[in-house]
Amino acid sequence: MPDMNPLEREEALARREAAAVSLQARLERDRASLEADISASAAASKAASAISRALQADAEKRLRDIESECALWEGKLARLKAASGQTQGSQTSSGLLRLDAENAAEKTALVGAREQLARDRSALEEELAAFKRESAEGQAKLTAEAKALADLRTKLSTIRNEIESGVKVREAEVHRKEASLEAEKAKLHTRTESLVHAETQMAEQTAKMEAQLAALAAKEVMFEERQRQLQENMKHFVKA
């Protein structure tokens, strides 16, 4: 602002401060909104993690139940095979057929249970993969929002420093102007006192001059009177 007069410089500083205050308010609103979004995202991430843990625990419980059931079926099948081997020589053909039918039904049930277990495991792995992707996306979003908040805080700090620097510069200019004004006031007061003193002296000199003029006028009247008397005396002398 080297080419501006003090008034224009002050107006420019005032406009800059108003713009900075407006920008600071907008940045504060953006920061508050961003922090609210981050809080909501964190809450959603926590809820998703809780749901993921609950689903994982439920799936693991189902998996343990199915594995226990499969173990029971396998143990039962092993016992049936052992019993079938022990009684193979003493049982009739109809009993063997019935035992084979039971074994086949149990094998079918065991195969079904194993298939269900495989499907449950696949579904659980898909759910875990989906939750991991969602958690990774949420974490990435939180990281980006945290970075944006940090950038916003840095920008806000820079603007605040600029405002404070501008205020300090303006305060310094105001102090300089006040000091200059005080100096001008002191000079004006001194000049006023000098002017009053000069006017007093001039009035005194005027009074003296008027008195001298009055005395001079009186002397002139006396001189004229004496000159008239001298002329009369000269006339009488000439006549004589």
C-alpha positions in Angstrom: 0.0 0.0 0.0 2.8 2.5 -0.7 0.7 4.8 -3.0 -2.3 5.1 -0.7 -3.0 7.9 1.6 -3.7 7.1 5.3 -7.5 7.1 4.8 -7.4 4.7 1.8 -4.9 2.5 3.7 -7.2 2.3 6.7 -10.2 1.5 4.5 -8.2 -1.2 2.7 -7.1 -2.7 6.0 -10.7 -2.6 7.2 -12.0 -4.4 4.1 -9.2 -7.0 4.4 -10.1 -7.6 8.1 -13.8 -7.9 7.2 -13.0 -10.4 4.5 -10.7 -12.3 6.8 -13.4 -12.4 9.5 -15.9 -13.7 7.0 -13.5 -16.3 5.7 -12.6 -17.3 9.3 -16.3 -17.8 10.1 -16.9 -19.9 7.0 -13.8 -22.0 7.8 -15.1 -22.5 11.3 -18.5 -23.6 9.9 -16.7 -26.0 7.5 -14.5 -27.3 10.3 -17.5 -27.9 12.6 -19.4 -29.7 9.7 -16.3 -31.8 8.9 -15.8 -32.7 12.6 -19.5 -33.7 12.7 -19.1 -35.8 9.6 -16.0 -37.5 11.1 -17.8 -38.2 14.3 -20.7 -39.7 12.4 -18.3 -41.8 10.3 -16.5 -42.9 13.4 -19.8 -43.9 15.0 -20.9 -45.7 11.9 -17.5 -47.5 11.7 -17.9 -48.5 15.4 -21.4 -49.8 14.7 -20.2 -51.7 11.6 -17.4 -53.2 13.6 -19.8 -54.2 16.4 -22.1 -55.8 13.8 -19.2 -57.5 12.2 -18.0 -58.9 15.5 -21.5 -60.1 16.3 -22.0 -61.7 13.0 -18.6 -63.3 13.2 -19.3 -64.6 16.6 -22.7 -66.0 15.5 -21.1 -67.5 12.4 -18.4 -69.1 14.5 -21.0 -70.4 16.9 -23.0 -71.9 14.0 -19.8 -73.3 12.6 -18.9 -74.9 16.0 -22.4 -76.3 16.2 -22.3 -77.8 12.7 -18.8 -79.2 13.4 -20.0 -80.7 16.6 -23.0 -82.2 14.8 -20.7 -83.6 12.0 -18.4 -85.0 14.7 -21.5 -86.7 16.3 -22.5 -88.1 12.9 -19.0 -89.3 12.2 -18.7 -90.9 15.6 -22.1 -92.5 15.1 -21.1 -93.7 11.6 -17.9 -95.2 13.1 -19.8 -97.0 15.8 -22.2 -98.3 13.2 -19.4 -99.5 11.0 -17.8 -101.2 14.0 -21.1 -102.8 15.1 -21.6 -103.9 11.5 -18.2 -105.5 11.4 -18.8 -107.3 14.7 -22.3 -108.6 13.8 -21.6 -109.3 10.1 -21.3 -113.1 10.6 -24.3 -113.5 13.0 -26.9 -111.2 11.3 -29.3 -112.2 8.6 -29.3 -110.7 5.2 -32.4 -108.7 6.0 -30.7 -107.2 9.0 -27.6 -106.3 6.9 -29.8 -104.7 4.3 -31.5 -102.6 7.0 -28.2 -101.7 8.5 -26.8 -100.7 5.1 -29.9 -98.6 4.5 -29.4 -96.8 7.9 -25.8 -96.3 7.1 -26.6 -94.9 3.7 -29.2 -92.5 5.2 -26.6 -91.4 7.8 -24.0 -90.9 5.2 -26.4 -88.9 3.1 -27.2 -86.7 6.2 -23.5 -86.4 6.9 -22.8 -85.3 3.3 -25.6 -82.8 3.6 -24.3 -81.5 6.9 -20.8 -81.1 5.4 -22.2 -79.3 2.3 -24.2 -77.0 4.6 -21.0 -76.5 6.6 -19.1 -75.5 3.4 -21.9 -73.2 2.4 -21.9 -71.6 5.8 -18.2 -71.2 5.8 -18.3 -69.6 2.3 -21.1 -67.2 3.4 -19.1 -66.3 6.5 -16.0 -65.7 4.5 -18.0 -63.5 2.1 -19.5 -61.5 5.0 -16.1 -61.1 6.6 -14.6 -60.0 3.3 -17.4 -57.5 2.8 -17.0 -56.1 6.3 -13.3 -55.9 5.8 -13.8 -53.9 2.6 -16.3 -51.6 4.4 -14.0 -51.2 7.3 -11.1 -50.3 5.0 -13.3 -47.8 3.1 -14.4 -46.3 6.4 -10.9 -46.1 7.6 -9.7 -44.5 4.4 -12.6 -42.0 4.6 -11.7 -41.2 8.2 -8.1 -40.7 7.2 -9.0 -38.4 4.4 -11.4 -36.4 6.6 -8.8 -36.2 9.3 -6.3 -34.9 6.7 -8.8 -32.4 5.4 -9.5 -31.2 9.0 -5.7 -30.9 9.6 -5.4 -28.9 6.4 -8.3 -26.7 7.4 -6.8 -26.1 10.8 -3.5 -25.1 9.2 -5.3 -22.8 6.8 -7.3 -21.3 9.7 -4.1 -20.8 11.7 -2.5 -19.1 8.8 -5.4 -16.8 8.3 -5.6 -16.0 12.0 -1.8 -15.2 12.0 -2.4 -12.9 9.0 -5.3 -11.2 10.7 -3.3 -10.8 13.9 -0.3 -9.4 11.9 -2.7 -7.0 10.1 -4.2 -5.9 13.4 -0.7 -5.3 14.8 0.3 -3.3 11.7 -2.8 -1.3 12.0 -2.3 -0.7 15.7 1.2 0.5 15.0 -0.1 2.8 12.3 -2.8 4.1 14.6 -0.2 4.7 17.3 2.0 6.6 14.8 -1.0 8.6 13.7 -1.9 9.4 17.3 1.7 10.5 18.0 1.8 12.6 14.8 -1.6 14.1 15.7 -0.3 14.9 19.2 2.8 16.5 17.8 0.6 18.5 15.3 -1.6 19.6 18.3 1.4 20.7 20.2 2.7 22.7 17.2 -0.7 24.2 16.7 -1.0 25.1 20.4 2.5 26.7 20.3 1.6 28.6 17.1 -1.7 29.7 18.7 0.1 31.0 21.7 2.7 32.8 19.5 -0.1 34.3 17.5 -1.9 35.5 20.6 1.3 37.0 21.9 2.0 38.6 18.5 -1.6 40.0 18.5 -1.1 41.4 22.0 2.2 43.0 21.0 0.6 44.4 17.8 -2.3 45.8 19.9 0.2 47.4 22.3 2.2 48.8 19.4 -1.0 50.1 17.7 -2.0 51.8 21.0 1.5 53.4 21.2 1.3 54.5 17.6 -2.2 56.0 18.1 -0.8 57.8 21.1 2.2 59.0 19.1 -0.2 60.1 16.3 -2.4 62.0 18.7 0.7 63.7 20.2 2.0 64.5 16.7 -1.4 65.9 15.7 -1.3 68.1 18.9 2.2 69.2 18.1 1.1 70.0 14.5 -1.8 72.1 15.8 0.6 74.0 18.1 3.1 74.4 15.3 0.4 75.8 13.0 -0.7 78.2 15.8 2.8 79.4 16.4 3.3 79.8 12.6 0.2 81.9 12.4 1.3 84.0 15.3 4.7 84.4 13.7 3.1 85.5 10.5 1.1 88.1 12.3 4.1 89.3 14.1 6.0 89.6 10.8 3.1 91.6 9.4 3.2 94.0 12.4 6.9 94.2 12.1 6.8 95.1 8.4 4.2 97.8 9.0 6.3 99.2 11.7 
